[in-house]
Amino acid sequence: MKKDVPHIGLFIPCYIDQFYPNVAIATLELLEKLGCKVTYPLGQTCCGQPMSNAGFEADSEGTTSKFISDFAQFDYIVAPSGSCVLHVKEHSPKVDKLKKNQEHVQSNIYELSEFITDVLKVDSIKGSFPHKIGFHASCHGLRGLRLASDSELNEPTFNKTLQLMKDLEGLEIVELSRKDECCGFGGTFAVSEEAISVQMGKDRIADHVDKGVEIIVGGDMSCIMHMQGIATRDKDNVQLMHFAEILNQVIS
């Protein structure tokens, strides 16, 4: 391995591992195609976000310690999920006995599009994807990791994920009426406030469907899972995909 080739620890969140392994495979293959050395630590488990979000942050110290032990050896940690990355980076409990390693992990963990644009310095990816898409900007990635500009702030428009897709031949990116509205998932919010969560998801899907979108594209499978469930039950004529699947497909 060349010295300047980054060694990445691939972090795959629980729900992707269990329900969407194709997204994990696409992430691995995409990073390798972009010249990275990627290792998947086989012993990795949950990062602890569900417990923390439910109010049991102290009880997630064990999962946090294990995460640090599993990933501290790598130059970077990359995941196809802004939600889990934000938890590890900013909301996981401090583990004093692993302070140095935890600081390394928190300083070097990236969401996939963020890593490709900010670390690998890839401006865009060439290829063909002749489809009409709408992009769902998940809240944690948008407002936590700042993967894109949001409507609450008076700032120049940017979107790191769409930046990577902007030069794909045949791709039409639809301008949504409410481009950064929450889908209503919110982890345990979807359970504790089911009716509100479902209606928010319906509204988010309708914004895409009303504009003739073929594929709703996102960067967080938790949000996509929520919307996919609603779209399937309502028989909406729309597909949902993680952007890693698209980019990996066009490069191959």
C-alpha positions as CSV (number, residue, x, y, z in Angstrom):
1,M,0.0,0.0,0.0
2,K,1.3,3.4,-0.9
3,K,2.0,5.7,2.0
4,D,-0.5,8.4,0.9
5,V,-3.4,5.9,0.4
6,P,-5.8,6.4,3.3
7,H,-6.7,3.4,5.4
8,I,-10.3,3.5,6.1
9,G,-12.3,1.7,8.8
10,L,-15.8,1.1,7.3
11,F,-18.5,1.7,9.8
12,I,-21.8,0.2,8.8
13,P,-24.8,1.2,11.0
14,C,-27.0,-1.6,12.4
15,Y,-30.1,-1.0,10.2
16,I,-27.9,-1.0,7.0
17,D,-26.2,-4.2,8.1
18,Q,-29.5,-5.9,8.8
19,F,-31.9,-4.5,6.1
20,Y,-29.8,-2.8,3.4
21,P,-26.5,-4.7,3.0
22,N,-26.4,-3.6,-0.7
23,V,-25.7,0.0,0.5
24,A,-22.8,-1.3,2.6
25,I,-21.4,-3.2,-0.4
26,A,-21.8,-0.1,-2.6
27,T,-20.0,2.1,-0.1
28,L,-17.1,-0.4,0.2
29,E,-16.8,-0.7,-3.6
30,L,-17.1,3.0,-4.2
31,L,-14.3,3.9,-1.8
32,E,-12.1,1.2,-3.3
33,K,-12.7,2.6,-6.8
34,L,-11.7,6.0,-5.5
35,G,-8.3,4.6,-4.5
36,C,-8.8,3.9,-0.7
37,K,-7.8,0.9,1.3
38,V,-10.8,-0.2,3.2
39,T,-11.2,-2.6,6.2
40,Y,-14.4,-3.7,7.7
41,P,-13.9,-4.5,11.4
42,L,-16.0,-7.7,11.8
43,G,-16.6,-7.1,15.5
44,Q,-18.3,-3.8,15.2
45,T,-21.7,-3.2,16.8
46,C,-24.1,-0.4,17.4
47,C,-22.6,3.1,18.0
48,G,-25.1,3.6,20.8
49,Q,-27.2,6.3,19.2
50,P,-30.6,4.6,19.9
51,M,-29.9,4.5,23.7
52,S,-28.7,8.0,23.9
53,N,-31.6,9.4,21.9
54,A,-34.0,7.6,24.2
55,G,-32.4,9.3,27.2
56,F,-30.0,6.6,28.4
57,E,-26.7,8.2,27.3
58,A,-24.8,6.8,30.3
59,D,-25.8,3.3,29.4
60,S,-24.2,3.7,26.0
61,E,-20.7,4.0,27.4
62,G,-20.1,0.4,26.7
63,T,-20.9,0.6,23.0
64,T,-18.9,3.8,22.8
65,S,-15.8,2.1,24.3
66,K,-16.2,-0.8,21.9
67,F,-16.6,1.6,18.9
68,I,-13.4,3.4,19.9
69,S,-11.5,0.2,20.3
70,D,-12.7,-1.1,16.9
71,F,-11.9,2.0,14.9
72,A,-9.0,3.9,16.6
73,Q,-6.4,2.1,14.5
74,F,-7.6,3.7,11.2
75,D,-6.6,6.9,9.5
76,Y,-10.3,7.7,8.9
77,I,-13.7,6.1,9.7
78,V,-16.3,6.5,7.0
79,A,-20.0,5.6,7.1
80,P,-23.0,6.0,4.7
81,S,-25.0,7.6,7.5
82,G,-24.9,11.2,8.7
83,S,-27.0,10.4,11.7
84,C,-24.6,7.8,13.2
85,V,-21.6,9.8,12.3
86,L,-22.9,12.9,14.1
87,H,-23.6,10.8,17.2
88,V,-20.1,9.4,17.4
89,K,-18.6,12.8,16.6
90,E,-20.6,15.0,18.9
91,H,-23.0,13.1,21.1
92,S,-21.4,10.0,22.4
93,P,-20.4,10.0,26.1
94,K,-16.8,10.7,27.0
95,V,-14.7,7.7,28.0
96,D,-11.8,9.1,30.1
97,K,-9.7,6.0,29.9
98,L,-9.8,6.1,26.1
99,K,-9.5,9.9,25.8
100,K,-6.7,10.0,23.2
101,N,-8.2,7.4,21.0
102,Q,-11.7,8.9,21.3
103,E,-10.4,12.2,20.2
104,H,-8.8,10.6,17.2
105,V,-12.0,8.8,16.3
106,Q,-14.2,11.9,16.7
107,S,-11.8,14.0,14.6
108,N,-11.5,11.5,11.8
109,I,-15.0,10.1,11.3
110,Y,-16.8,11.2,8.2
111,E,-20.1,10.7,6.4
112,L,-19.5,9.3,2.9
113,S,-20.1,12.3,0.7
114,E,-18.3,14.5,3.2
115,F,-15.2,12.3,3.1
116,I,-15.2,12.1,-0.7
117,T,-15.5,15.9,-1.2
118,D,-13.5,17.2,1.8
119,V,-10.8,14.6,2.3
120,L,-10.3,12.9,-1.1
121,K,-11.0,16.3,-2.8
122,V,-13.2,14.8,-5.5
123,D,-15.2,17.5,-7.1
124,S,-17.7,15.3,-9.1
125,I,-18.0,11.8,-10.5
126,K,-18.4,11.1,-14.2
127,G,-20.9,8.6,-15.6
128,S,-24.4,8.2,-16.8
129,F,-27.6,8.0,-14.8
130,P,-30.6,9.1,-17.0
131,H,-33.2,9.5,-14.3
132,K,-35.3,12.3,-12.7
133,I,-34.4,12.4,-9.0
134,G,-35.3,14.4,-5.9
135,F,-32.8,14.7,-3.0
136,H,-33.8,14.2,0.6
137,A,-31.5,16.0,2.9
138,S,-31.6,14.2,6.3
139,C,-31.6,16.5,9.3
140,H,-28.5,15.2,11.2
141,G,-26.4,15.5,8.0
142,L,-27.8,18.8,7.0
143,R,-28.0,20.7,10.3
144,G,-25.5,18.7,12.3
145,L,-22.7,17.8,9.9
146,R,-23.4,20.7,7.5
147,L,-23.4,18.5,4.4
148,A,-25.6,21.1,2.7
149,S,-26.9,24.6,3.1
150,D,-30.3,24.9,4.8
151,S,-33.2,27.4,4.6
152,E,-32.9,28.6,8.1
153,L,-29.6,30.3,7.4
154,N,-28.8,33.1,5.0
155,E,-25.8,31.4,3.3
156,P,-24.6,30.4,-0.2
157,T,-26.2,27.3,-1.5
158,F,-24.2,24.1,-1.4
159,N,-24.8,20.3,-1.2
160,K,-21.9,18.0,-1.0
161,T,-23.8,14.9,-2.2
162,L,-25.3,16.6,-5.2
163,Q,-21.9,18.1,-6.0
164,L,-20.7,14.6,-6.6
165,M,-23.7,13.8,-8.9
166,K,-23.9,17.1,-10.8
167,D,-22.0,15.9,-13.9
168,L,-23.8,12.6,-14.4
169,E,-25.1,12.4,-17.9
170,G,-28.9,12.4,-18.2
171,L,-29.5,13.2,-14.6
172,E,-32.2,15.6,-13.8
173,I,-32.3,17.0,-10.2
174,V,-35.7,18.3,-9.3
175,E,-36.0,21.5,-7.2
176,L,-38.4,20.6,-4.4
177,S,-40.8,23.0,-2.7
178,R,-39.4,22.3,0.7
179,K,-35.9,21.0,0.0
180,D,-34.8,20.5,3.6
181,E,-37.9,19.4,5.4
182,C,-37.7,16.5,7.9
183,C,-39.2,13.2,6.8
184,G,-40.5,12.5,10.3
185,F,-38.4,9.4,11.2
186,G,-36.3,10.7,14.0
187,G,-35.5,7.3,15.5
188,T,-37.7,6.7,18.5
189,F,-39.9,9.7,17.5
190,A,-41.4,7.4,14.8
191,V,-42.6,5.2,17.6
192,S,-43.6,7.7,20.3
193,E,-45.3,10.1,17.9
194,E,-46.4,7.7,15.2
195,A,-49.2,9.8,13.7
196,I,-47.1,12.9,13.3
197,S,-44.1,10.9,12.0
198,V,-46.3,9.2,9.3
199,Q,-47.9,12.5,8.2
200,M,-44.5,14.1,7.9
201,G,-43.3,11.2,5.8
202,K,-46.3,11.5,3.5
203,D,-45.7,15.2,3.0
204,R,-42.1,14.6,2.2
205,I,-42.9,11.9,-0.4
206,A,-45.7,14.0,-1.9
207,D,-43.3,16.9,-2.6
208,H,-41.3,14.5,-4.8
209,V,-44.2,12.6,-6.4
210,D,-46.0,15.8,-7.3
211,K,-43.0,16.9,-9.3
212,G,-42.7,13.6,-11.2
213,V,-39.6,12.3,-9.4
214,E,-38.6,8.8,-10.4
215,I,-36.2,8.2,-7.5
216,I,-35.9,9.8,-4.1
217,V,-32.2,9.8,-3.3
218,G,-30.8,10.3,0.2
219,G,-27.7,9.8,2.3
220,D,-29.2,8.2,5.4
221,M,-31.0,4.8,5.1
222,S,-33.0,5.4,8.3
223,C,-34.9,8.2,6.5
224,I,-35.1,6.3,3.3
225,M,-36.4,3.2,5.2
226,H,-39.1,5.4,6.8
227,M,-40.2,6.9,3.5
228,Q,-39.9,3.6,1.7
229,G,-42.3,2.0,4.1
230,I,-44.9,4.8,3.7
231,A,-44.5,4.8,-0.1
232,T,-44.9,1.1,-0.3
233,R,-48.1,1.1,1.8
234,D,-49.6,4.0,-0.1
235,K,-48.5,2.5,-3.5
236,D,-46.7,5.7,-4.5
237,N,-45.0,5.3,-7.9
238,V,-41.5,6.3,-6.7
239,Q,-38.3,4.4,-5.9
240,L,-35.8,5.2,-3.1
241,M,-32.0,4.8,-3.3
242,H,-28.9,5.7,-1.3
243,F,-26.6,7.9,-3.3
244,A,-23.7,5.4,-2.7
245,E,-25.6,2.9,-4.9
246,I,-25.9,5.3,-7.7
247,L,-22.3,6.5,-7.7
248,N,-20.9,3.0,-7.4
249,Q,-23.1,1.9,-10.3
250,V,-22.0,4.7,-12.6
251,I,-18.3,4.1,-11.9
252,S,-18.5,0.4,-12.6
